[in-house]
Amino acid sequence: MNRQEGQLGTSDRLDALVADLPEEELALVSAASSLVPVLSANAETADDTRTLPGEVVTALRKEGLFRLATPRAYGGHEAGACAATAVAAEVGRGCSSAAWVLVVYYSASVALWMFPDEVRHRVWSEDPDAAVCGSSAGAVPARAVPGGYVLSGRWGWASGAHHATWAILDITTGTEGAVPERGIVLVPMSRLSIEDTWRMAGMRGTGSDTIVADEVFVPEDHALFPGRAAGAAPRTAETRTAMRVPAPQGLMGALAAPVLGMGMAAYDHITQKLADGKPLVSAVKLHSRAIDAPGVQANIADAAMLIDSAILHAARSARAVDRATRTGARMTPLATARIRMDAGFAARRIREAVDKLLDAGGAGRFAEASPAQRIWRDLGTATRHPAFVTEIDREQYARMLLGLDGR
């Protein structure tokens, strides 16, 4: 799938993700690409208002991008990891925050597949575009009562909460003195409130505020406890293939998709400025145009290779996840650790690429009127997410590679 990049030719950067996609999923990637102008036009508003503008939400919904993980039985796409990663990367070329929120909605909707059939029917039969958000800020104790649980607490960093209709929240439960049991609950956003806490330098448009519950009752079938599932009877071949979207543990790599989009957006912006004849401002007047300077050219080449390297690592992970989904195989701890490494490695390569691009673009790219400074702030914030902390992930990965994990 090719697209024009200003005057600088065509790009096949996402081929590693889209080359083998079926027509339906290719159409989703094309739809995401077509939204880049409207997303770009609203990115500053998202940054200023600290949430996605209604025009962006409407555009994403209209193109069916809220249905990436919705079952086909309800009019959804059941998109795999390669398709979802490519879609979010394209959305990220227009708006970093929109891409992040879209990945959160996709990942949380994938988790919704684990709930009982009647719960999923309750959600998707009423609204195939149902947006499900979540929080990565830790579990909150829930009180067991007849027929379910009662929640009171706060869940921070809830990206996309302002436009979501449901939330999946981490909880713990158990009797006093016992080891707490970890689980998740599905709660309608209408039963929750949102506290304004998201005041950051970057990724401001994600609206990642704090979800608050005050004595909210959650019925038993809206709660899941993975530990109980692990002790259940072995899954049959039929139940292994019942989940036609990726298993949640393989989706950490999908968070790299918005970062890929940021890298491509910075590349597009700065190379276009160079092609337009940006002057070379330097004490050494060897070239009148920056594009003619060998040092600038070297930075562009390096940045292009770093972006391509990041995409290839993300594609490796996405392909592994999709392969496991097709076969019904459970991903090994080593495979899951490698996905985390791929995501962190990709994020760091994009950061390096954007630094080189900004060196070529000059200090003018940090003017408030330039989208490059917003991308730089978004990238600096997003790549410090726990998903990309390679200093910790590589220790776990190395121990597995060396057989030191006790397995």
N, C-alpha and C positions, 0 to 999 in steps of 0.2 A: 504494500500500500504506500504510494508515493504522495507527497504533498509539496507544493512550492514553498521555498524559503526565500522570499524576497527576490533579489537578483542573483542569488548565489546557488541556483540549481535546485535539485530535488533531494529529498531525504528518504532513506530507507531504514532509518534508525530502529524502528519498531518491528522490523521484519522477523526478528528472532521470537517475538511474541505473537505476531499475527499470521505468519506464513502458512500455518496449517489450520487456521480457524475455519469453521463452517460459515456459510454465507450469512446466517442469522447473526452470528457474533461479529463478523466483519462489518455488518451494517451498523451495529452498535458502536464500533470504533469510529466509523465514518460519521455517525451522528454526533459523537463526542467532539470530533474534529471540527464539525460545522458550527459548534457552539462557541468556539474560541473567541470570535469577535465580540459576542454579547457578554461573555464572561470577562474578557479584558476590559470592556467598557464599564463594567460594574465592580471591578476589583478594588478600585480606590474607595468606592462607597462601602463595600464590605469591610475594608480596613478601618474606615472612619467610624462606622456604626457598630462595629464589633459583632456583626452577624451577617449572614447571607441576605442580600436584598431579595424581595419577593420575585423580581424579574428573573433572577438566577434560579431560584427554586422552581418556578413555573417552567422555565426552559428545560431544566434537567428532568422534571416529571413528564413534560410533553414528549420528550424524546425517548421515554421509557427507561431512563437510567436509574430510576428508583426501583425498577423491577428486575435488576440484575440477578438477584438470588431468589426471586419469587418463583414458586413452582409453575410449570407450564399449565397445569390444570386450572390455575387462576389467572392465566394470561401473562405469566412471567417468562423469563428467559433461561433460568437455571444456568447462568453463565459460569464458566470455569475460571480458574485463576489467571490464565493467560489473557483471556478476554477482559476480565475485570481490571487487571494491571494495565493493559493497553488503554482501556477506556479512561481510567483515572489519570494516566500519564497525559493523555490528550486534554482532558479537562484541566489538568495542572498547567498546561501551556497558557491557559487563559486566566485561571484564578487558583492560586495555591490552596486557599481555604475551601473552595468548593470541592476540589479534588480530595482533600482530607476528609471532609464531611461525607462525601460519596463513598469512600473506602470504609469509613466507620459504619455507615448504613448497610453496606454490602456485608461486612463481617458480622454485624449483629444479626442481620437477616439469616445468614448462614447458621448462626447459633440457634435461631428460632426453629430450624429444621429438627433440632434434637428434642423439641417438646412433643407431647402427644398429638396425634392427628387432629383431635377435636379442638385443641388450642390453636394449632396452625390454621385450621379452617375458620375459626372464630376471627382471626386477624385478617387473613388474606381474602376470604370470601366477601368481607365487607369493604376491603380496600386493597386491591392488588399493588397499589403504590405506597402502601404503609411504610413509613420511615421509622426504623428502629434504631435508637441510639444506645450507647452504653457508657460506662465509666471505668477507667483504669486506675482509680485512686485508692483501691483497697476495699476489703469487705467490711460490712456493718452488721452487728449482731441483730438477729430477728427473733421475735418471741413466738414460740409455737402455741397455737390455740386450736380448739376443735375446728377441723375443716381447712386449716391452713396456717398462715403466719401473719404477724403484725409487724410492720416496719416503722421505725422512727430513726432517722439519721440523715447524713449528708454524703453525697457522692460527687467528688470534684472532677474537673477535666472532662465534662460530659459534652464532647464535641457534637454539634448538630442538635442539641437538645431543644432549641427554640422552634425547630421545624419538624420535630419528631412527633409521632403519634403513640409510640410505645418506647419503653426503656427496659433494657436488660441490666440488672444490678447485681453485684456480688454481695452475698450474705454469709454469715456463719450462724449456726444454731446448735443447741445442745444443752444438756442439764448443767447446772453449776458444778464446777470441779472436774467435769469431763473434758476431753479434748474436743474443741469446737469442730463441727462438721462444715465444710465449705460447700457452697452451692450458688446458684443463680436464680433470680426470679424475674418474671415478665410482668411489667406493670404499665397500665395505660398512663400516658403523660397527663391526662386530665385529672388524675388522682394525686399528682405531684406538683410541686412548685419549683421555680428556678431562682436561685440567688445570684445576683450580679457580682461575680468574683474574677472574671477573665479580663485582666488588664495587663497585657503583655506587649513586648516590643514587636513581635512577629506573630503570624498566624492568627491575627486578631479577628478576622472574619469568620473563624470557625465557631465563634460564640460558645467556647468551651467552659461554660459557667457551671455552677454547682446545683445538682438536683437535690431536692429536700423532700423527705417523707415525714409526715406527722400522723402517727397511728393509722397507717394505711393497711387494710386487710388484703392479703394475697391468697387466693384459693390454692389448695394443695396441688392441683394439676398445673398451676403456673409456677411451680418450683421444681428445680432439677438439682440433684446431688450426684456429681460424677462418681464419687466413692461408692455409692450404692449400685450404680450401673456396672462398675468394675467387678463387683461381687456377684453380679447376676449370671444367668446361664450364658454359655458361649453363643455368640451370634451365628446364625446360619448364613449360608450363601445368599439366601433371599434377603435377609435383613442387612447384610453387608452392602448390597448394591441399592438399598432403598434410598440412601442419601445421595442424591445426584449432583450435589454441589460439594465443594471441598470441605473436608473436616476442619473445624475451627483451629486446631493446633497447627495447621499448615499455612494459615493466613497471615502470620506475622510479616512475611515477605511482601504482602500486598501494600503495607504501609509505605514501602519504598516508592510506590507508583507516583504519589504527588511530588516527591522529591525529584524523580526523573523528569516530570513535567516542568518543575522549576528550572532545572538545568537546561532543558530545551528552550524554554522561554527566554532565559538570559542569553543563550547563544543566538537565538533568532533576533533579539533586540539589538545586541551589540554588533553582530556582523552586518545587520542592515544599516546601522549608523556608519560603520566603516565603508560600506558600499556606497552610501550617500555622499561620501567625500569628507568625513570628519577630519578636521585638520590635526596635524601632529603638533602638540604643544610641548616643546622641550627646549632646554637651554642649548642643545646641539641641533642646529637646523640642517639636517641632512636630507629630510624629505618634507614636502609640504602637506602630504596626505598621510594619515596614520596607516592606511591600508598598504602603503608602499614600503613601510619599514619592516625589515626582516625580523626584528624582535617581536613586533606585533603579529606578524604572520606565524611565527613559531608558537606564540601563545594560543592563537586560534587553533592551530593543528593539535597542540597538546590538549586543549580543552575538548576538542571534538573526540579525541581518542579516550579521554577520561569519561565523557558522557556515554560513548559507545560501550566502554568496559562496564559501566554501571548497569546499563540496560541488559547486557549479556548475562551478568550475574543474576539480575532480577528474573530474566527469562529462564535461566536454569532452574531456579526455585519454582517458578510458576509451572513449568513443564513437569517437574517432579510431583507437584501437588496434583495436577490434572491426571497424571498417569495413575497415581494412587486412587483418585476418585473413580476412574474408569474401571480399574481392576478390583476395587473394594479392599485393597490392601491397607493395613494400618501402617502409618509412617513410623519408622524406627526413631528412637531418641537421637541417634547420630544424624539421620536425615533432617529432623526438626532443628537440631543444633546448627547444621550447615545452612538451613534456610535463614536462621537468625544472623549467621555470619555473612551470608550473601547480602542481606538487607543492610547491615551495618557497613559492609565494604562498599556497597553501591552508594550509600549516603555520603560517606567520606570522599569518594571519587567525585561526586557532584559538587561537593564543597570546594574541592581543589579546582575543578573546572571553572566554577563561577569566580573564584579568586583570580584565575588567569584571565578570564574574560573581562573582569572589572579593571585589571591592570591595563588591558588593551583599551578599554573604554574611557579610562581616566576619571578624575574626580568629579567631572560633570555628571556622571551616572548616579551620584549620590544626592543630586538635587531633588527636592521634594516632588518636582514635576516629572521625574523620571521613574518609570516602573521598575527599573533595575534596583533602586534602593529598597523598594518594597519586597522584591524577590529575595534580595540579600537578607533582609530582616526575617522574612518567612523561613528561608533556608536555615539561617542560624538557629532559629527557635525549633523548627521541626526536627532537625537532625540531632537535637539533644534529647529527643524523646527516648524513654527506656528501650524502645525497640532497636535503637541504633548504638547502644553502649557496647562497642566491640571490646573495650578493655576487660569487661566481665565475660562477655560471650565467648571470646577466644580461649579463655582458660577452660571453660566447660568443653568447648570443641576439641581442644588439644588433649584433654584428659580422655575423651572418648576415642580419639584417633590413636592414642597410645595405650588404650586398654586399662586406664587407671581409674575408671569410674565404678569398678567393682562388679561389672556385668560379666 
